Amino acid sequence: MKTKGALLWELNSPFKVDEIEVGDPVEDEVQIQVHAAGMCHSDYHLTTGATPIGLPALGGHEGAGVVTKVGKGVTGLAEGDHVILAFIPACGQCPPCLKGFRSLCDRGAVLLGGKAIADGTSRVRAGSHEVSPMNLLGTFAPYMTVHKDSVVKIDPDVPFESAAIMGCAVPTGFGSVTNVAEVQPGDTVAIVGVGGIGMSALQGAVLSGAKHVIAIDPVEFKREQAVKFGATHVYPTMAEAIAPMIDLTYGLMADKTIIAVGEMRGEMIEEAMTLTAKTGTCVVTGMGAMTDVDVKLNLFLFTMLQKTLKGNIFGGGSSHVETPRLVGLYKSGLLKVDEMVTSTYRLEDINDGYQDMLDGKNIRGVIKYTDADW
């Protein structure tokens, strides 16, 4: 099938909408008509080279749409089903999956390689070039052919724009609090960075019964929105949060600190650990560059105050478990997702959308496809 997609042809350049060809599904695959795609900072990392991927690359790993074709061997999915795309297609059989860590499925090693899980060939081409879809998805195109394990069926009454960001931002942020940090009622929680992932983490803290939910972000608009989502206190920087948090917690500081910035840097670790209490936990959710190996950390205090530093991918859960649970919270009115979608864009305006993200204008921008795209 010939369609279009937002391609990255070289580093440090904008996405370019070009004609692409998407192959039909083989065994264990389905084809999806994409209705909405979330504009995650992780896809912007492709443009800078912070996340390495073969070029040309097709961006997009957050999305929702409708099944249009079903390959052999696929059960539980049918044409017309509404689905959310899962950026980690867990196999359920490798050692991490068997231990319950499906977000760390061994398939993660091939997700940036561009070759389909089903048969090891390319599903997307641009002229004579094989294209690497982000996480073997590529939601920055109106159609995609993906492995069945990358698809989670949802109720058809969930709006596509909200469903799209429940493929990454919401479970990654929410799960960083509930699964990875294991926030308990009465905890003090600090969220550093309140974009799509951070705002989801903030809501996870609120629904977990945190006593104080502290949002830290340099953008005034995001701090104002954080209050609407349940933050009890807001500050522009970690440095400016230290003294007020000492007063607020009688010197105890945050039981759990979540770093959810768009671009993680090593010097942020020490600041975040300063905000974290004795025996507290700091969770790193923001992504840094693959080549960045330098971290600033006071090793004496790290040991003597018995703090924990943890990584986080996909909120420490499984898309086929977490996504239905979060959709249920959304439908019950407990989880605010519609309100996180600040702006929608045409695919052709994708670079404008990412500039808005960099300028701090969006909690989450979403590409919305229409009949003109299909």
C-alpha positions, 0 to 999 in steps of 0.5 A: 500500500502506498501512503505517506509518512514523516521520515527522518533522512539525516540527523539534526534535520526536521521530519519530512513527509514523503511517500512510503509503501507499507507491506501487507501483514504476514503471519502474526501481523495486522494492518492498522489505519492510524487515527491519532499519534502522540508526539513524544519527546522520544521521537525527537531524540531520533532527530538528534541522534540521542536514540540511535536508529537506522536512517531513513527512519519513520517516527512515531511510537504512540498511536491508536487506530482501527484494524483493517487487515489480519494476517494468519495466526492472529486471534483475538483481533478482527477487522474494525477493532479499535486498538492502542499501539504498544511500543514494547511487543512483549513475547511472554516467553523470554527470561524477563517476561517470565519473571514478570518484567514484560516491559524489559522483553528481550525483543527490545533489542531489535525494536530500533533495527527496522526489521519486522519481528514476524519474518525479519524483513522490512515492512516500510520502504521509501522508494529504493530505501528500507525504512526503520519504523520507530519501535517497529511501529511508525505512527507518523503515517496513516497506515502501519503493519505491525506484530499482533503483540504490538496491539491492544484492543480497546473499547470503541468509545475511547477517543483516538486522541486520548487513546494514542497517548495511553500507548506511552506517556500515560502508562510510563508516567503513571507506572513510574509512581505506582509500579516502580516507585511504589508510592504509598498513601501519605507519601510526599512525591516530587515530580521533575518535569510535567509534560505528558509523562510527568503529568501522568506520574503526577496523577498516579501520585494523586490517585495513590494517596500522596500527601504532598505532590510537588511539581517542578518545571521551568515553564509557567504554563505547565506549573499552572496545569499541574495544579489543575491535575492535583499538584499541591505545590509547584516550583520552577527548578529543583534548586528553588524547591529545596528550601520550601520542601525542607519546611514542608516536610520538616526536613524529611524531603520527598519519599519518592522523586520522579525525574520525567524531563524530556532530555535527561542529563547526568547532573540532574541526578544529584539534584534529584537525590537532594530532594529525596528522603533518607531511604527514599527512592528516585526514579529516572524516567526521562531519556538521556543520550545513548552516549551520555555516561557521566552522572553527578552523584555524591557517593558518600551520601548515597550510601550513608542515607540508604537511598535508591536510584531506579530506572524505568521503562513503560512504567515497569508494566506490561502493555496488555495489563496496564493499558486496559487498567488505565483505560478503565480509570480514564472511563471512570473519570479518575484519570484525566487524559483528554485534558493532557492533549493540548494541541492537535496537528496535521501530519504535514505540521509535525515540525511545528508541533515539535517546536511547540513541545520544545517551547513548552506550549504543550502537555502533549501534542497529537497528530490527528488523521482524517479522511484526507490522509487515508 
